[in-house]
């Protein structure tokens, strides 16, 4: 399938800067870039329209970026505590999603949507995890997510204390495990 040529209306991570002509797969253009107004199709009419509005779009982008930078300075070091049920080994019964983190940020004074929370992988264990919250395509802040079973446990984790007791027991059990050697078993044909 042929690539679609687009003009970016804002910076898109791992793709390009505002005003660049990029070629992307049709599904990426149709399902993400075009509906979210991050790009327009590259044809003569749209190129001419973009060039006439380029200065205005760049000024709006700079204004939004400066607002995002001021907001990032205000909420620097934001920490979110999420209470979840977990087993003795520290594994959660479920996982913490970007929606949970966005709700926690809203309670902490930073209103963000779940789309702005960048999770590399779902959080499935107790402990402290740093995630990235994108305030603007060019501005993002780290947010510390503290996943615990209770508020007391969350406070211990912040102080650096270990709260899962199952890890030491697991290490002791591993030292008692003996490897099976198939050559040591007598065979019937011997």
Secondary structure per residue as TSV (DSSP state, phi and psi in degrees):
chain	resnum	aa	ss	phi	psi
A	1	X	-	360.0	139.0
A	2	X	-	-73.6	147.2
A	3	X	-	-74.4	153.2
A	4	X	E	-102.7	135.0
A	5	X	E	-96.7	128.8
A	6	X	E	-130.6	159.8
A	7	X	E	-108.0	123.4
A	8	X	E	-76.4	131.3
A	9	X	S	-93.1	-11.4
A	10	X	S	-154.9	168.7
A	11	X	-	-67.8	133.6
A	12	X	B	-121.5	122.8
A	13	X	T	-57.4	135.2
A	14	X	T	64.6	17.7
A	15	X	T	-130.3	-53.6
A	16	X	B	168.7	179.0
A	17	X	-	-96.0	170.0
A	18	X	T	-59.8	135.1
A	19	X	T	90.8	-9.9
A	20	X	-	-76.8	146.1
A	21	X	E	-90.1	123.3
A	22	X	E	-128.2	153.5
A	23	X	E	-111.6	126.2
A	24	X	E	-132.7	167.7
A	25	X	-	-69.5	148.3
A	26	X	H	-57.1	-38.1
A	27	X	H	-66.1	-39.7
A	28	X	H	-64.4	-41.0
A	29	X	I	-67.3	-49.5
A	30	X	I	-68.6	-37.3
A	31	X	I	-96.1	-20.6
A	32	X	I	-126.0	-60.6
A	33	X	I	-67.0	-46.8
A	34	X	T	-71.1	-47.5
A	35	X	T	-63.7	-31.4
A	36	X	T	-89.9	8.4
A	37	X	T	58.3	36.2
A	38	X	S	-92.2	-13.7
A	39	X	E	-156.6	162.5
A	40	X	E	-130.0	158.2
A	41	X	E	-65.4	143.7
A	42	X	-	-90.6	96.5
A	43	X	S	-133.2	174.1
A	44	X	H	-59.9	-43.8
A	45	X	H	-64.4	-45.5
A	46	X	H	-69.0	-35.2
A	47	X	H	-62.8	-44.7
A	48	X	H	-65.1	-42.6
A	49	X	H	-63.8	-42.1
A	50	X	H	-63.5	-43.0
A	51	X	H	-63.5	-34.7
A	52	X	H	-72.7	-30.8
A	53	X	H	-98.7	0.5
A	54	X	H	-55.8	-47.0
A	55	X	H	-62.5	-43.8
A	56	X	H	-64.2	-43.6
A	57	X	H	-64.1	-41.4
A	58	X	H	-65.6	-38.1
A	59	X	H	-65.1	-42.6
A	60	X	H	-63.4	-40.0
A	61	X	H	-64.4	-42.8
A	62	X	H	-64.0	-41.5
A	63	X	H	-62.2	-46.2
A	64	X	H	-64.5	-38.0
A	65	X	H	-65.2	-42.2
A	66	X	H	-63.9	-40.1
A	67	X	H	-62.5	-42.1
A	68	X	H	-65.3	-38.3
A	69	X	H	-65.1	-41.2
A	70	X	H	-64.0	-42.4
A	71	X	H	-63.6	-40.4
A	72	X	H	-63.0	-38.0
A	73	X	H	-66.0	-38.4
A	74	X	H	-67.5	-37.9
A	75	X	T	-104.7	19.5
A	76	X	T	-56.7	134.0
A	77	X	T	80.3	22.0
A	78	X	-	-64.2	134.6
A	79	X	E	-125.5	135.9
A	80	X	E	-118.3	129.4
A	81	X	E	-105.4	127.8
A	82	X	E	-123.1	124.4
A	83	X	E	-95.4	125.1
A	84	X	-	-139.7	156.3
A	85	X	-	-80.7	142.6
A	86	X	B	-150.1	160.1
A	87	X	-	-79.4	177.8
A	88	X	T	-63.8	-29.6
A	89	X	T	-80.0	-5.8
A	90	X	S	96.7	2.8
A	91	X	E	-80.1	132.1
A	92	X	E	-75.8	151.0
A	93	X	E	-87.0	81.1
A	94	X	E	118.0	-152.0
A	95	X	E	-150.9	167.1
A	96	X	E	-97.4	124.9
A	97	X	-	-102.2	173.3
A	98	X	H	-65.0	-29.1
A	99	X	H	-65.3	-42.2
A	100	X	H	-61.0	-42.1
A	101	X	H	-68.2	-41.0
A	102	X	H	-62.3	-41.0
A	103	X	H	-64.0	-41.2
A	104	X	H	-64.9	-37.7
A	105	X	H	-65.3	-39.2
A	106	X	H	-62.6	-39.0
A	107	X	H	-67.2	-29.5
A	108	X	T	-83.8	-0.3
A	109	X	T	103.7	5.2
A	110	X	-	-119.7	108.5
A	111	X	-	-84.7	112.6
A	112	X	-	-134.4	159.5
A	113	X	-	-96.2	165.6
A	114	X	G	-66.6	-22.9
A	115	X	G	-68.8	-23.2
A	116	X	G	-83.1	-13.3
A	117	X	E	-89.2	122.4
A	118	X	E	-102.6	108.6
A	119	X	-	-105.9	120.6
A	120	X	S	-67.3	-38.2
A	121	X	S	-153.3	154.4
A	122	X	-	-61.9	147.2
A	123	X	E	-87.3	117.9
A	124	X	E	-122.6	7.7
A	125	X	E	-134.0	159.9
A	126	X	S	-69.4	154.7
A	127	X	E	130.9	-172.9
A	128	X	E	-98.1	132.8
A	129	X	E	-135.3	140.0
A	130	X	E	-101.4	126.1
A	131	X	E	-119.4	162.9
A	132	X	E	-105.8	133.3
A	133	X	E	-114.3	121.7
A	134	X	E	-91.7	112.8
A	135	X	E	-88.3	-27.2
A	136	X	E	-155.4	154.1
A	137	X	T	-53.8	-21.3
A	138	X	T	-110.0	-1.6
A	139	X	E	-131.0	123.2
A	140	X	E	-138.7	155.3
A	141	X	E	-127.8	149.3
A	142	X	E	-83.9	138.8
A	143	X	E	-124.3	130.4
A	144	X	E	-88.3	122.9
A	145	X	E	-104.5	120.1
A	146	X	E	-105.8	105.5
A	147	X	E	-99.6	121.6
A	148	X	E	-144.8	168.5
A	149	X	S	-84.9	-24.5
A	150	X	S	-151.7	168.7
A	151	X	H	-65.6	-35.4
A	152	X	H	-63.8	-42.4
A	153	X	H	-65.3	-37.8
A	154	X	H	-62.4	-41.2
A	155	X	H	-64.9	-38.3
A	156	X	H	-63.5	-41.7
A	157	X	H	-63.9	-38.7
A	158	X	H	-63.7	-37.4
A	159	X	H	-74.2	-11.5
A	160	X	T	97.9	7.1
A	161	X	-	-78.6	151.1
A	162	X	-	-87.5	132.5
A	163	X	-	-112.0	-16.9
A	164	X	-	-92.2	122.4
A	165	X	-	-91.5	-10.3
A	166	X	H	-77.4	-16.2
A	167	X	H	-68.4	-40.5
A	168	X	H	-66.5	-40.3
A	169	X	H	-62.7	-39.2
A	170	X	H	-62.7	-41.3
A	171	X	H	-63.8	-39.6
A	172	X	H	-64.9	-40.7
A	173	X	H	-65.5	-37.7
A	174	X	H	-63.4	-31.8
A	175	X	H	-73.1	-21.2
A	176	X	H	-87.0	-8.6
A	177	X	-	-76.4	132.1
A	178	X	-	-108.2	139.4
A	179	X	-	-79.2	143.2
A	180	X	-	-85.7	126.6
A	181	X	-	-109.4	110.9
A	182	X	G	-64.7	-21.4
A	183	X	G	-76.3	-17.9
A	184	X	G	-84.5	-7.6
A	185	X	S	-91.0	127.6
A	186	X	-	-68.6	139.8
A	187	X	-	-100.8	157.8
A	188	X	T	-69.4	-29.8
A	189	X	T	-80.4	-1.6
A	190	X	-	-79.1	360.0
